[in-house]
Amino acid sequence: MVMFSFVSSLLIYFSGVYVFSSKRKHLLVVLLSLEYIVLSLFFMIVIYLFSYDYDYYFPIVFLVMSVCEGALGLSILVSMLRSHGNDFFNSFCLSLC
C-alpha cells in the first residue's frame, strides 16, 4: 500500500513537471502546476514519515511555506492582471525598467 502511494505521488509529480515545462503560455497554468508539484511532494513526505513512524512537524512547516508561495504567486498574478489586462507571458516585456 505504501509503495502504491509512493508511485502514484511520483506520477503526480512528473505530470506536474510536464505541465510546468510544456504549457507556459498563461501564468495561471504555471502556478497551478507548481501547486500540483508541491502537493505531490507533500504526499511523498507524509508517506515517508508514515513508513518510518516519525513525527509530523515537518509537513506542517512545509505546508506553511507552500501556502506562502501560493499567496506570492497569486499576488503576482493579480498585479499582472491589473497592469496588463491578461496573464499571457508574451504580452509584457521584461526589458522595460
N, C-alpha and C positions, 0 to 999 in steps of 0.2 A: 504494500500500500504506500509506503514511504517512497519507494523507487518510482512508482507511477506518478506520484505527486511531484517529485523532482523532475521527471522527464516532461511532464506537462508544463511545469514552470519554465523549463528550458525552451520548450516550443513557444510559449507565450513571449519569452524574452527575445528569441530570434525573429519572431514575426513582428515584434515592435521595432527591432533594429532594422528589419527590411523596410517597413513603412517609413521609418525615420530617414533612411538613406535614399529611398526612391521617390517619395511623394513630398517634394519640398517646394510646392507652389504656394500653399497657404500656410500662414503662421499657426493657425488653429490646429491643423492636422499634425504639424510638427510637435506642438505642445501636448496634444493628446497621445501621440506615440511615445513621447518622453514619460508621460504619466503611466502609460501601459508598461514601459520598461521598469519603472520604479516599483510598480505593483508586483511585477513578476520577481524582482529582486527581493521585495519584502516577503513574498511567499517562500522563496528559497531560504532566506534567513530563518524564518519561522520553522520550516521543515528541518533544517539543520539543527536548530536549538531543541526542537522537539525530539529528534532522534538521539541526541546525547543528554537529554534531560537537564538542560541548563535553565537559568533564569531568563525572563523575557523583558529585561530592561532595555537592552539594545534595540529591539524592534520598535519600542515606543519612541526612543530618540530618533531612530531612522524615519518613522512616520512624521514626527515633528519637522524634521529637516525637509522631507519631501513636500509637506504642506507649505512650508516657506518657499520652496522652489516653485510650486504651483501658483502661489499668490504672486510671486515676482513675474512669472510668465504671463499671468492674466493681466497684471498691471501694464506690462509692455504691450500686450495685445490691445488693451483699451486705449492707451496713449497713441498707438499706431492708427487705430480706427478713427480717433478724433482728429489726428493731424492729416491723414492721407485719405480717409474715407473707405478703405478696404484693407484686407490683410494679405494682399499679394506681395511676395518678396520683390518682384520686378517693378513695382510701382513707385518705389522710393530709391533714391540714390544715396549711398553711404559716403560718397566723396564730398557732399555738401556739409561743410563745417562752419 
